[in-house]
Amino acid sequence: MTRAITARGRVGSWALNLVAVVGLVYLFVPIVWIVVFSFNRPNGRYNIVWQRFTLDNWLDPFADADLTDAFQRSLKIAAISTAVAVVLGSMIALALSRYRFRGLAGYNLFLVLPLTTPEVVLGSSLATLFIDWDVTRGFTTVVIAHIMFQVSFVALTVRARVRGFDWTLEQAAQDLGASPLVTFRRVTFPLILPGVLAAALLSFALSIDDFIITLFNAGSETTFPLYINGSFRVQFPPQANVLATVVLLVSVALMLFGVLRSIRRKATAR
C-alpha cells in the first residue's frame, strides 16, 4: 500500500513538472522568437522568415523614422501616465489601508472594476465620452485613458505591500517630534517603496503594451503597438524586433536589480 502511494506521488510529481515545463515553453517561445529575429536580415519587407544572421539591425535600430517616432511616443505616454497613476494609486492604497469608513466595500469594488471590465468596453466608453464632450482625441486622451486603468493596478499592488505595514511606526516617529510630512518621507515611504516600484514597472509595461484602449482614443496619434498593427499589412521591419528586445532587456534588468537589492537587504538585516 505504501509503495503504491509513493509511486502515485512520483507520477503526480513528474506530471506536475511536465505541465510546468510545457507552460513555460508556451510563454517564452514568442519572446525568444522576437529576440532571435532581431538578428535576421530579411529578403523583403517582412521579417517573418529566417534568412541569415546580421548585426546591422542593432547597429541602426532607428532606421525606420516612423517606427522610431511611434516608439518614442509610447515611451512618453507610458512615462507621464505612470507618474500620475503611481501618485494617485499609492494615495488610494494608503487611504484604504489606513482608515475604516462606511462604503469601504464599495470603494474596493470600484477599484477592481477597471481590471475586470473588458478593454473594448473601457476603450469605447472613453471614446464616446470624449466625442460627446467634443474633445479632440490624441496624445492627451491616450494619457488620460492609460491613467484610468493604471491607477487600479498601482493601488492594488501598493495595497498588498501596505497590508502588513506596522502603523505604530508612524506614531512612534510623531511622538519623537516628526511632522506628518517628515514621518511619511522618513518612515512610511521607504517601507512601501518596493511596492511602489513594482507598481510603477507594471504600469509602465501595461501602458507600452496597450492596444485596444489606445486604438479607441488615439485619434491621429500612432503608438508603438498601433504602428506594428498597421504597418504589418505592408511591411514588418526588423527594427521592430530590436526595439521590442530593448524594452524586454530593460525590464529584465530592472527586475534583477530589484531582486538583488532585496537579497542584499535581507543579508544585511541578518
C-alpha positions in Angstrom: 0.0 0.0 0.0 2.8 2.4 0.9 4.7 1.6 -2.3 1.6 2.3 -4.3 1.1 5.7 -2.7 4.8 6.5 -3.2 4.5 5.5 -6.9 1.4 7.7 -7.3 3.2 10.6 -5.7 6.2 10.2 -8.1 3.9 10.1 -11.1 2.0 13.1 -9.9 5.2 15.0 -9.3 6.5 14.1 -12.8 3.2 15.1 -14.4 3.2 18.5 -12.5 6.7 19.2 -13.6 5.9 18.3 -17.2 2.9 20.6 -17.2 5.1 23.4 -15.7 7.7 22.9 -18.4 5.1 23.0 -21.2 3.6 26.1 -19.7 7.0 27.9 -19.5 7.8 26.9 -23.1 4.4 28.2 -24.2 5.1 31.5 -22.5 8.7 32.0 -23.6 8.8 30.8 -27.2 7.2 34.0 -28.6 9.7 36.1 -26.5 12.7 34.1 -27.8 11.3 34.4 -31.3 11.3 38.2 -31.1 14.9 38.3 -29.8 16.2 35.8 -32.4 14.6 37.6 -35.4 16.1 40.9 -34.3 19.3 39.4 -35.7 17.7 38.4 -39.0 18.3 40.1 -42.4 15.1 39.6 -44.3 14.8 39.5 -48.1 12.0 41.9 -48.5 9.7 44.0 -46.2 8.6 41.2 -43.8 10.9 39.9 -41.1 9.0 36.7 -40.6 11.2 34.1 -42.3 14.8 33.5 -41.2 17.3 34.3 -43.8 20.8 35.0 -42.4 22.4 36.4 -39.3 23.3 40.0 -39.1 24.1 42.8 -36.6 23.0 45.6 -38.9 19.6 45.9 -37.2 21.3 46.5 -33.8 23.8 48.9 -35.3 21.0 51.1 -36.7 17.9 50.4 -34.6 16.3 53.7 -35.5 16.5 53.3 -39.3 12.7 53.4 -39.7 11.7 57.0 -38.8 8.0 56.3 -38.4 8.6 53.3 -36.2 11.0 55.4 -34.0 8.5 58.2 -33.7 5.8 55.8 -32.6 8.2 54.1 -30.1 9.2 57.5 -28.6 5.5 58.5 -28.3 4.7 55.3 -26.5 7.6 55.9 -24.1 6.3 59.5 -23.4 2.8 58.3 -22.8 3.9 55.5 -20.5 6.2 57.8 -18.5 3.6 60.5 -18.0 0.7 58.2 -17.2 2.8 56.0 -14.9 4.0 59.0 -12.9 0.4 60.3 -12.4 -1.0 56.8 -11.7 1.7 55.9 -9.2 0.9 59.1 -7.2 -2.9 58.6 -7.3 -2.8 54.8 -6.8 -0.4 55.0 -3.9 -2.5 57.6 -2.1 -5.6 55.5 -2.7 -3.9 52.4 -1.3 -2.7 54.2 1.8 -6.1 55.7 2.4 -8.0 52.4 2.0 -5.5 50.5 4.2 -5.1 53.1 7.0 -8.7 54.1 7.5 -12.0 52.3 8.1 -15.2 54.0 6.9 -18.6 53.4 5.5 -18.7 52.3 2.0 -15.2 50.7 2.0 -16.5 47.6 0.3 -18.0 49.8 -2.5 -14.6 51.6 -2.9 -12.9 48.2 -3.2 -15.4 47.1 -5.9 -14.9 50.3 -7.9 -11.1 49.8 -7.6 -11.3 46.3 -9.1 -13.9 47.1 -11.7 -11.5 48.5 -14.4 -9.4 45.4 -14.1 -12.4 43.1 -14.7 -14.1 45.1 -17.4 -13.2 44.1 -21.0 -10.8 46.6 -22.6 -13.1 47.1 -25.6 -15.8 48.3 -23.2 -13.4 50.7 -21.4 -11.9 52.0 -24.7 -15.3 52.5 -26.4 -16.8 54.2 -23.3 -13.9 56.7 -23.1 -14.1 57.4 -26.8 -17.8 58.1 -26.5 -17.2 60.4 -23.6 -14.5 62.3 -25.4 -16.7 62.6 -28.5 -19.7 63.8 -26.5 -17.6 66.4 -24.8 -16.1 67.5 -28.2 -12.6 66.6 -27.0 -10.1 66.0 -29.8 -8.6 62.6 -29.4 -4.9 62.4 -29.4 -1.9 62.3 -27.1 -3.7 63.8 -24.1 -6.7 61.5 -24.4 -4.5 58.4 -24.6 -2.6 59.6 -21.4 -6.0 60.0 -19.6 -7.1 56.6 -20.8 -3.9 54.9 -19.6 -4.1 56.6 -16.2 -7.6 55.3 -15.8 -6.7 51.6 -15.9 -3.2 52.1 -14.4 -4.5 53.6 -11.1 -6.2 50.3 -10.2 -3.1 48.2 -10.8 -1.0 50.6 -8.8 -3.5 50.8 -5.9 -3.8 47.0 -5.6 -0.1 46.4 -5.9 0.8 49.1 -3.3 -2.0 47.9 -1.0 -0.6 44.4 -1.0 2.6 45.9 0.3 0.9 48.2 2.8 -1.3 45.3 4.1 1.4 44.2 6.6 2.6 47.7 7.5 3.0 48.5 11.2 1.2 51.8 11.6 2.7 52.2 15.1 6.0 53.1 13.5 4.4 56.4 12.3 3.0 57.1 15.7 6.4 56.5 17.2 8.0 58.9 14.8 5.5 61.6 15.6 5.9 61.0 19.3 9.6 61.8 18.8 8.7 65.1 17.2 8.5 64.3 13.5 5.9 66.2 11.5 3.4 64.2 9.3 5.4 65.1 6.2 8.7 64.1 7.7 7.1 60.9 9.0 5.9 59.9 5.6 9.3 60.8 4.0 11.5 59.1 6.5 9.3 56.1 7.7 6.3 55.3 5.5 7.6 55.9 2.0 10.9 53.9 2.4 8.9 50.9 3.7 6.4 50.9 0.9 8.9 51.9 -1.8 9.4 48.3 -3.1 5.6 48.0 -3.7 5.6 51.4 -5.4 8.4 50.5 -7.7 6.8 47.2 -8.6 3.6 49.0 -9.3 5.4 51.6 -11.5 7.1 48.9 -13.5 3.9 47.0 -14.0 2.0 50.2 -15.1 4.8 51.2 -17.4 4.8 47.8 -19.1 1.0 47.8 -19.4 1.0 51.3 -21.0 3.5 50.4 -23.6 1.7 47.2 -24.4 -1.8 48.5 -24.5 -3.5 48.3 -27.9 -7.3 48.2 -27.6 -7.9 51.2 -25.3 -5.3 53.2 -27.2 -6.9 52.3 -30.5 -10.2 53.9 -29.5 -8.7 57.1 -28.0 -5.6 57.8 -30.1 -7.2 59.7 -32.9 -4.5 60.5 -35.4 -1.7 59.6 -33.0 0.3 56.4 -33.5 1.9 54.4 -30.7 4.2 51.5 -31.0 1.6 48.8 -30.9 -0.7 50.7 -33.3 2.2 51.2 -35.7 3.1 47.5 -35.6 -0.5 46.5 -36.2 -0.9 49.0 -39.1 2.4 48.5 -40.8 2.2 44.7 -40.8 -0.1 45.0 -43.8 2.7 46.4 -45.9 5.9 45.7 -44.0 7.4 44.4 -40.8 10.9 45.8 -40.3 13.5 44.0 -38.2 13.9 47.2 -36.2 10.6 46.5 -34.5 12.1 43.3 -33.1 15.2 45.3 -31.9 13.1 47.9 -30.1 10.9 45.2 -28.5 14.0 43.4 -27.4 15.4 46.6 -25.9 12.2 47.0 -23.8 12.5 43.4 -22.7 16.1 43.7 -21.7 15.5 46.9 -19.7 12.5 45.3 -17.9 14.6 42.2 -17.0 17.5 44.3 -15.8 15.2 46.3 -13.6 13.6 43.2 -12.1 17.1 41.6 -11.5 18.2 44.9 -9.8 15.2 44.7 -7.5 15.7 41.1 -6.6 19.4 41.6 -5.9 18.6 44.7 -3.8 16.1 42.7 -1.8 18.6 39.8 -1.3 21.3 42.3 -0.1 18.8 44.0 2.3 17.9 40.6 3.8 21.5 39.7 4.1 22.3 43.0 5.9 19.4 42.6 8.2 20.8 39.2 9.4 
